[in-house]
Amino acid sequence: MNKDFWKCLFCWLETASVDEIRHKQCVVRQMLGQTRDPDFKADIHRILRFMDEEILARAELAKVLRISVSMPR
């Protein structure tokens, strides 16, 4: 996958909702089962890893924000 693809992926990850990311993860996982090309499979695993990282980062941020809002001043 070329440099422009990765740029587009990162831009999309920043703007997509968690539900959109999860839906796209399912689509990408289906692609993983349909290919035999090891380079393409490696790219798919990398895409899935970035999607997982984005979801986890958002969950962590939400957790931190909940804690900071609930703390008395």
Contacts in CASP RR format, 6 or more apart in sequence:
PFRMAT RR
TARGET T0000
AUTHOR 0000-0000-0000
METHOD contacts of the structure
MODEL  1
MNKDFWKCLFCWLETASVDEIRHKQCVVRQMLGQTRDPDFKADIHRILRF
MDEEILARAELAKVLRISVSMPR
1 43 0 8 1.000
9 47 0 8 1.000
9 50 0 8 1.000
10 50 0 8 1.000
13 21 0 8 1.000
13 50 0 8 1.000
13 51 0 8 1.000
13 54 0 8 1.000
16 24 0 8 1.000
18 55 0 8 1.000
18 58 0 8 1.000
21 51 0 8 1.000
21 54 0 8 1.000
21 55 0 8 1.000
22 55 0 8 1.000
24 51 0 8 1.000
25 48 0 8 1.000
25 51 0 8 1.000
25 52 0 8 1.000
28 44 0 8 1.000
28 47 0 8 1.000
28 48 0 8 1.000
28 51 0 8 1.000
29 48 0 8 1.000
31 44 0 8 1.000
32 41 0 8 1.000
32 44 0 8 1.000
32 45 0 8 1.000
32 48 0 8 1.000
35 41 0 8 1.000
35 44 0 8 1.000
END
